[in-house]
Amino acid sequence: MHLNPEGRLMVPPWIEDPGYYKSDNTFIGFTPVESERDYYLPDTVTVMSETDVVNRCLAIHAVTPFQTGIEPEPSTTMTTEEVTQMVTNWYQSKIAE
């Protein structure tokens, strides 16, 4: 997030698809790869591989477990394998867009 002139946090304009898997006040977002964009990204942006994203989500899951189901349906805690598969599928679908 960036602080705008009015003192509010905002999604940086170069992030095309923001707001996934919050951890330590940071989010995962997507922007085109360098060969597909004609603008600069700050050096402070962390580029994450699929493995990096899965590991981040497993660390989140260890503290605040991901749940199955959508309210009002009952939910259960996802297994490590379920989280890994969910995040892998999500990452691959984002890369394919």
N, C-alpha and C positions, 0 to 999 in steps of 0.2 A: 504494500500500500504506500501511497505517496501522500504527503501533507499538501493540500492545496492552499492558495493564498487566503482563503477564508478560514483556515485552521481546521478543516475537516479532512479525514482520511478518504482517499479515493483510489480506485483501481487505476494504475498507470495506463495511459491511452494506448500504449503499444502491446498490451495484453489483450488478445482477442477473445479468450475464453477463460475467465477467472473463477476463483473461489472454491477450489476443491481441496479436501483433506487438510483442514487447518491443524497446525501444530506450532506451538511456541509463537503465536501471533503471526505466522506466515501461512500462505496458501500456495497451492499448486495452480498454475495457470498455463495457458498455451499461447504461443506466438509463432509465426512462421519461422522455419529454419533460415539461416543467413542467406542462402542462395535464392530464397523466395521473397525477400523483403529489401526495401531500399532505404532503410532508416537504421539508426544506431540504437543498440541496447546498452544500458549501463553495465560497467564491468562488475557491479555488485550482484547482477542477476546470476542465480545458480542454475546451471543446465543439469537436468537429471535424466539418467537412463531409466529404462524400465525397471531394472534391478533396484536402483536408488528409490524409485517411487514405491515399489513393493516393500522395501525395507522400511521406508518412512511410515507406511501404513501399518505394517506389522508392529512397529514401535508404538504407534497410536493405539492399536488394538490391545497391546499389553497393558496400557494404562486405562483406556476407556474402550471396552470391547464393542466391536461392531455387532449389530443385532440383525436378525432376519425379520421379515414381516414388516408390514406397514400398518400403523394404527388405523382402526381400532383392533385389528387382528393381534392375537398374542405373538410375541416374538421370543426368539431364543438367541443365545450368544453364538456367534459364528465361530467355526473352528479356524485354526491357522490356515489350513488348506483352503477353506472356503474364502477367506479374506484374500489369500494369494491369488486364487482364481478370479475373484471379483475384480481386483485391482489390475491384474494382467489383462483381463478382457477390456476393462475400461481404458487402460493405457493404449492398447492396440487399436481400439476403436477411435481414439483421439488422433493417433498418429496417421490412421488411414483417411481421416477427413481431409 
